[in-house]
Amino acid sequence: MAKASAASVAIATPFVRTAHAAGKLTVGFWDHWVPGANDATKSLVEEWAEREKVEVQMDFIPSQGMKLQMTTAAESQAKAGHDILAMSTWLPSGHASTLEPVDDVMAELIKQNGRVSGTVEYLGKIGGQWIGVPATVGSQIKGPCSRIDLMKQHAGIDVQALYPAGAPPNADSWTLDVFLKAAEACHKAGFPFGIGLGTTADNVDTAGAIFHSFGAVLVDQDTKITVKSDAVRQALDYYKRLAQFLPSDAPAWDDSSNNKWLVAGRGALIMNPPSAWAVAKRDAPKVAEQLWTHGMPAGPKGRYAPSHPTSGRFGTSRRTSRRPRACCCTSQRGRRPRRWWQQAVGMTSPRSRS
């Protein structure tokens, strides 16, 4: 009789989830430059963590000084560190051997939202397996951000007329030749275009867009090296002429240099996402009032925008120690934990967020 009573008590006692019943998770995000932008990511993660009863430690790691890239490399070598880490463009492929495949996550996301772009798939799928989840946080289009007043005064160009707000572009006259003449005019006036010539993303993405405008590619889709071509020679010649009108220290610029250049009022144009404008609104409102983000000039082979489409890709560490099963892509708790991925990368429809 006593045994039966004890069993009855055990069955009647409700299961009580503790504050962190599902485990612990560490995530390394890119430290966004726009004031307050990290708060959106933080709020989303905290909402998920509270619902799933997971303890989440978030670190926002700056890309300036290559700190995020160095963190990725160090953790990959040590096979220790964050469970999930934001990576940009080609970094996931470089660390594919230490990343957990996320085919199950991507299958669900693609089913809900359709296929991703070919560029994203090329960068995120290695050996037929997805090794990272594309993210919206940090993905960028880096078109020209011009000073309305300086472009009018020194280059005779009305960027608002080329790209009027709320109306189709009127930019047939906006070509690379016109762009080059504008760069020369603003340079002579003491307000050079702030385009870096360094090796970080902003500089490389701008070069890539201009190269494509000439039909120039260095490696084709079949991995054949195509440097020796007339198109590449034309693009290099254009860049050589443009470089003489850029700031003298442009070869040393990183991804923050062009932002600082524009916000300080020293230049007439940069290639950047809206982060520079957002900082100018806070720190230099008179400069911000004169900023206009608009389309790229067209080259012989078309009009291409500098872009960074996969920044914020999340890779899950393949290390075997201290992996919180409830929060990884290999979770055994069912489908709900995976919604963290869907929400974090901004690819889940509102109907599926429960």
C-alpha positions as CSV (number, residue, x, y, z in Angstrom):
1,M,0.0,0.0,0.0
2,A,2.9,2.3,0.9
3,K,4.5,1.7,-2.5
4,A,1.3,2.5,-4.4
5,S,1.0,5.8,-2.5
6,A,4.5,6.8,-3.3
7,A,4.0,6.0,-7.0
8,S,0.8,8.1,-7.0
9,V,2.6,11.1,-5.5
10,A,5.4,10.8,-8.0
11,I,2.9,10.8,-10.9
12,A,0.9,13.7,-9.5
13,T,4.0,15.9,-9.0
14,P,4.2,18.4,-12.0
15,F,7.5,18.7,-14.0
16,V,9.0,22.1,-13.1
17,R,11.3,23.6,-15.7
18,T,14.1,25.6,-14.1
19,A,15.3,28.9,-15.5
20,H,17.9,27.3,-17.7
21,A,16.5,23.8,-18.2
22,A,17.5,23.5,-21.8
23,G,21.2,24.3,-21.3
24,K,23.6,27.0,-22.1
25,L,24.6,28.7,-25.4
26,T,27.3,31.1,-26.4
27,V,26.9,33.2,-29.5
28,G,29.3,35.6,-31.1
29,F,27.6,38.3,-33.2
30,W,29.1,41.0,-35.4
31,D,29.2,44.3,-33.5
32,H,27.0,46.5,-35.7
33,W,28.3,50.1,-36.2
34,V,24.9,51.7,-36.4
35,P,24.0,53.2,-32.9
36,G,21.4,50.9,-31.2
37,A,21.4,48.3,-34.0
38,N,22.7,45.5,-31.7
39,D,19.6,46.0,-29.5
40,A,17.4,44.4,-32.1
41,T,19.5,41.3,-32.2
42,K,19.8,41.2,-28.4
43,S,16.1,41.5,-27.9
44,L,15.3,38.7,-30.4
45,V,17.7,36.3,-28.7
46,E,16.5,37.1,-25.2
47,E,12.9,36.5,-26.3
48,W,13.8,33.1,-27.7
49,A,16.0,32.3,-24.7
50,E,13.2,33.1,-22.2
51,R,10.7,30.9,-24.2
52,E,13.1,28.0,-24.5
53,K,14.6,28.3,-21.0
54,V,18.1,28.6,-22.4
55,E,20.9,30.6,-20.9
56,V,22.5,32.6,-23.7
57,Q,25.7,34.5,-23.5
58,M,26.0,37.0,-26.3
59,D,29.3,38.7,-27.4
60,F,29.3,41.5,-30.0
61,I,32.6,41.3,-31.7
62,P,33.8,44.2,-33.9
63,S,35.1,43.6,-37.4
64,Q,37.4,46.7,-37.2
65,G,41.0,45.5,-36.8
66,M,39.9,42.1,-38.1
67,K,38.9,41.1,-34.6
68,L,35.9,39.0,-35.7
69,Q,38.0,37.2,-38.4
70,M,40.8,36.6,-35.9
71,T,38.3,35.2,-33.3
72,T,36.9,32.9,-36.0
73,A,40.4,31.6,-36.8
74,A,41.5,31.2,-33.2
75,E,38.3,29.3,-32.2
76,S,38.5,27.1,-35.3
77,Q,42.1,26.1,-34.4
78,A,41.4,25.6,-30.7
79,K,38.1,23.8,-31.4
80,A,36.7,25.8,-28.5
81,G,34.9,29.0,-28.1
82,H,31.4,30.1,-29.2
83,D,28.8,27.6,-30.1
84,I,27.5,29.9,-32.8
85,L,29.6,32.5,-34.5
86,A,28.8,35.1,-37.2
87,M,31.0,34.8,-40.3
88,S,31.1,36.8,-43.5
89,T,31.3,35.8,-47.1
90,W,34.0,33.2,-47.7
91,L,34.9,32.5,-44.0
92,P,32.6,29.5,-43.6
93,S,34.3,27.7,-46.5
94,G,37.7,28.3,-44.9
95,H,36.5,26.7,-41.7
96,A,34.2,24.1,-43.1
97,S,35.9,21.2,-41.4
98,T,35.1,22.7,-37.9
99,L,31.5,23.6,-38.7
100,E,28.4,21.5,-38.1
101,P,26.3,20.9,-41.2
102,V,22.9,22.8,-41.2
103,D,21.1,21.1,-44.0
104,D,18.1,20.4,-41.9
105,V,17.7,24.1,-40.9
106,M,18.2,25.3,-44.5
107,A,15.7,22.8,-45.9
108,E,13.0,24.2,-43.7
109,L,14.0,27.8,-44.4
110,I,14.0,27.3,-48.2
111,K,10.7,25.5,-47.9
112,Q,9.2,28.5,-46.2
113,N,10.9,31.3,-48.1
114,G,12.1,30.0,-51.4
115,R,15.7,29.5,-52.7
116,V,18.5,31.8,-51.7
117,S,20.6,33.7,-54.3
118,G,23.3,31.8,-56.2
119,T,26.0,33.8,-54.5
120,V,24.8,32.9,-51.0
121,E,24.5,29.2,-52.0
122,Y,28.0,29.2,-53.5
123,L,29.5,30.7,-50.3
124,G,27.5,28.6,-47.8
125,K,27.4,25.2,-49.4
126,I,30.5,23.1,-49.4
127,G,30.7,19.5,-50.6
128,G,27.0,19.4,-51.1
129,Q,26.3,20.4,-47.5
130,W,25.1,23.7,-46.0
131,I,27.7,24.8,-43.4
132,G,26.1,28.1,-42.5
133,V,22.8,29.9,-42.4
134,P,22.5,33.1,-44.3
135,A,21.6,36.1,-42.2
136,T,20.1,39.5,-42.7
137,V,22.1,41.1,-39.9
138,G,25.1,42.7,-41.6
139,S,24.1,41.9,-45.1
140,Q,24.8,45.1,-47.1
141,I,24.4,47.0,-50.3
142,K,27.1,49.5,-50.5
143,G,26.0,52.0,-53.1
144,P,27.2,55.6,-53.2
145,C,26.4,57.9,-50.4
146,S,26.9,61.5,-51.7
147,R,26.9,65.0,-50.3
148,I,24.1,66.7,-52.1
149,D,25.6,70.1,-51.7
150,L,29.2,69.2,-52.6
151,M,28.3,67.2,-55.7
152,K,26.1,70.1,-57.0
153,Q,28.7,72.7,-56.2
154,H,31.9,71.1,-57.4
155,A,30.7,68.4,-59.9
156,G,27.5,69.9,-61.3
157,I,25.6,66.8,-60.4
158,D,22.2,66.7,-58.7
159,V,22.1,63.3,-57.1
160,Q,18.5,63.8,-56.0
161,A,17.4,64.4,-59.6
162,L,19.2,61.3,-60.7
163,Y,17.5,59.2,-58.0
164,P,14.4,61.1,-56.8
165,A,12.7,59.9,-53.6
166,G,9.7,57.8,-54.3
167,A,10.2,57.8,-58.0
168,P,12.0,55.7,-60.6
169,P,15.7,56.6,-61.3
170,N,16.5,59.1,-64.0
171,A,20.1,58.0,-64.2
172,D,21.0,57.2,-67.8
173,S,23.6,59.9,-67.7
174,W,25.2,58.5,-64.5
175,T,28.1,56.5,-65.9
176,L,31.6,55.6,-64.8
177,D,33.0,58.3,-67.1
178,V,30.9,60.9,-65.4
179,F,31.8,59.4,-62.0
180,L,35.5,59.8,-62.8
181,K,35.1,63.4,-63.8
182,A,33.1,64.1,-60.6
183,A,35.9,62.5,-58.6
184,E,38.4,64.7,-60.2
185,A,36.3,67.9,-59.7
186,C,35.7,67.1,-56.0
187,H,39.3,66.3,-55.5
188,K,40.4,69.6,-56.9
189,A,37.9,71.3,-54.6
190,G,39.4,69.6,-51.5
191,F,36.6,67.1,-51.0
192,P,37.9,63.8,-52.5
193,F,35.7,60.7,-52.9
194,G,36.3,58.5,-49.9
195,I,36.9,55.2,-51.6
196,G,39.5,52.9,-49.9
197,L,42.1,50.9,-51.7
198,G,42.8,48.5,-48.9
199,T,42.0,44.8,-48.5
200,T,39.0,44.9,-46.2
201,A,35.4,44.3,-47.4
202,D,34.2,47.8,-48.2
203,N,37.2,48.4,-50.5
204,V,37.1,45.0,-52.1
205,D,33.4,45.1,-52.7
206,T,33.6,48.4,-54.4
207,A,36.4,47.1,-56.7
208,G,34.3,44.1,-57.5
209,A,31.3,46.2,-58.6
210,I,33.4,48.4,-60.8
211,F,35.2,45.4,-62.3
212,H,31.9,43.8,-63.1
213,S,30.8,47.0,-64.8
214,F,33.6,46.3,-67.3
215,G,32.7,42.6,-67.5
216,A,35.9,41.8,-65.7
217,V,36.2,38.7,-63.5
218,L,39.5,37.2,-62.1
219,V,38.2,33.7,-61.7
220,D,35.2,32.3,-63.6
221,Q,32.4,30.0,-62.4
222,D,34.5,27.0,-63.4
223,T,37.4,28.2,-61.2
224,K,39.4,29.1,-64.3
225,I,41.7,32.0,-63.8
226,T,40.7,34.8,-66.2
227,V,43.0,37.7,-65.2
228,K,44.6,38.1,-68.6
229,S,41.7,39.6,-70.5
230,D,40.8,42.9,-72.1
231,A,38.0,43.5,-69.6
232,V,40.4,43.2,-66.6
233,R,42.9,45.5,-68.3
234,Q,40.1,48.1,-68.9
235,A,39.0,47.8,-65.2
236,L,42.5,48.2,-63.9
237,D,43.1,51.2,-66.2
238,Y,40.0,52.8,-64.8
239,Y,41.0,52.2,-61.2
240,K,44.4,53.6,-61.9
241,R,42.9,56.9,-63.1
242,L,40.4,57.0,-60.3
243,A,43.0,56.3,-57.6
244,Q,44.8,59.6,-58.3
245,F,41.7,61.5,-57.2
246,L,41.3,59.6,-53.9
247,P,42.8,60.4,-50.5
248,S,46.5,59.9,-50.3
249,D,46.2,57.3,-47.6
250,A,43.4,55.3,-49.3
251,P,45.6,52.1,-49.6
252,A,45.6,51.9,-45.8
253,W,41.9,52.3,-45.3
254,D,39.8,49.8,-43.4
255,D,36.0,49.5,-43.3
256,S,35.7,52.3,-40.8
257,S,37.8,54.8,-42.6
258,N,35.3,55.9,-45.2
259,N,32.6,56.3,-42.6
260,K,34.8,58.6,-40.6
261,W,35.8,60.5,-43.7
262,L,32.2,61.3,-44.6
263,V,31.0,62.0,-41.1
264,A,33.9,64.4,-40.6
265,G,32.8,66.4,-43.6
266,R,36.0,65.7,-45.6
267,G,34.6,64.0,-48.6
268,A,31.8,64.3,-51.2
269,L,31.0,60.6,-51.7
270,I,31.7,57.2,-50.2
271,M,30.5,53.6,-51.0
272,N,28.7,52.3,-47.9
273,P,25.5,51.0,-46.4
274,P,23.5,53.5,-44.4
275,S,25.7,53.1,-41.3
276,A,27.7,56.3,-42.0
277,W,24.5,58.3,-42.4
278,A,23.1,56.9,-39.2
279,V,26.2,57.9,-37.3
280,A,26.2,61.3,-38.9
281,K,22.6,61.8,-37.7
282,R,23.9,61.4,-34.2
283,D,27.4,63.1,-34.4
284,A,27.2,65.5,-37.3
285,P,23.5,66.3,-38.1
286,K,24.5,69.1,-40.5
287,V,26.4,66.6,-42.6
288,A,23.6,64.1,-42.3
289,E,21.1,66.6,-43.8
290,Q,23.2,66.7,-47.0
291,L,23.6,62.9,-47.5
292,W,21.8,61.0,-50.3
293,T,22.2,57.3,-50.8
294,H,21.7,56.3,-54.5
295,G,22.6,54.0,-57.3
296,M,25.9,53.1,-58.9
297,P,27.2,54.6,-62.1
298,A,26.9,52.3,-65.2
299,G,29.9,50.8,-67.0
300,P,30.2,49.3,-70.4
301,K,28.7,46.0,-69.2
302,G,26.0,47.4,-66.9
303,R,25.3,48.8,-63.5
304,Y,26.5,46.8,-60.5
305,A,26.2,47.6,-56.8
306,P,28.9,46.7,-54.2
307,S,27.4,44.1,-51.9
308,H,28.2,41.9,-48.9
309,P,25.3,39.5,-49.1
310,T,26.3,36.9,-46.6
311,S,27.7,38.9,-43.7
312,G,26.3,37.5,-40.5
313,R,26.3,33.9,-41.5
314,F,26.1,31.7,-38.5
315,G,28.2,28.6,-38.2
316,T,27.7,26.0,-35.4
317,S,30.9,24.6,-33.9
318,R,31.6,20.9,-34.6
319,R,33.6,20.6,-31.4
320,T,32.5,17.6,-29.2
321,S,32.8,19.1,-25.7
322,R,30.2,21.2,-23.9
323,R,27.7,21.3,-26.8
324,P,24.3,22.3,-25.5
325,R,22.2,19.7,-27.3
326,A,19.0,21.7,-26.9
327,C,20.4,24.7,-28.8
328,C,22.4,23.1,-31.6
329,C,21.1,22.2,-35.1
330,T,21.4,18.6,-33.9
331,S,18.9,19.2,-31.1
332,Q,17.0,16.1,-29.9
333,R,14.3,18.2,-28.3
334,G,12.3,18.5,-31.6
335,R,11.8,21.4,-33.9
336,R,11.2,24.4,-31.6
337,P,14.8,25.2,-30.8
338,R,15.6,25.5,-34.5
339,R,13.3,28.6,-34.6
340,W,16.2,30.4,-33.0
341,W,18.0,30.1,-36.2
342,Q,15.1,31.1,-38.3
343,Q,14.4,34.2,-36.2
344,A,18.1,35.2,-35.9
345,V,18.7,35.2,-39.6
346,G,15.5,37.1,-40.3
347,M,14.0,34.4,-42.6
348,T,11.0,33.2,-40.6
349,S,7.6,34.6,-41.5
350,P,5.6,36.2,-38.7
351,R,3.0,33.3,-38.8
352,S,5.6,30.8,-37.8
353,R,7.0,32.7,-34.9
354,S,5.2,31.2,-31.9
